[in-house]
Structure formats: structure tokens, C-alpha cells
Amino acid sequence: MTSDREGNYEVKVAIASAFSIALLALTIGQAKPAANDGAVPAVGLAIGQPAPAFSLRDQFGHEQSSSTLKGSKGTVLLFFRSADW
């Protein structure tokens, strides 16, 4: 008959083993990114290329357009995705 200490050890080893196998299964099941042969896909506008005209509503419901936002030195737009979306 095993003592409580040996029984606890066996339970801990079993839990650690199950956890390790689950992690291994998760990493093996993840999709691998497609090889792109070092070519980086073009995203967005090229440097110096003017942005197309746009018109959208802001968080207060007011319509904003590329012309209403433009200042004397131009406009910088930054889009980001919140982590809670």
C-alpha cells in the first residue's frame, strides 16, 4: 500500500503529464504560415501616395472627411484594433 505522500506524487506526475501532452497537441495542431519566399506583401499606400478621399462618422456622430481633417501640414490617420473586439 502506498502512503499519502507517494499517492500525491503520482497524482502530480499524472497531472503534469496530461498538461504536457495537451500543450504538445495544441502546438502540433496550429496552422503553419505559408512560405512567401521572402517577399513581403504590399499593404496600404506607397510612400508619398495620396490617400483616397473618404467620409465617415466619428464617435460623436459628426461626419468627418479627408478634407475636414486636413491641417496646414497634412493629416495623419491611425487605425488600431482594440483587443476586446
Order of alpha helices (4+ residues) and beta strands (2+ residues): alpha-beta-beta-alpha
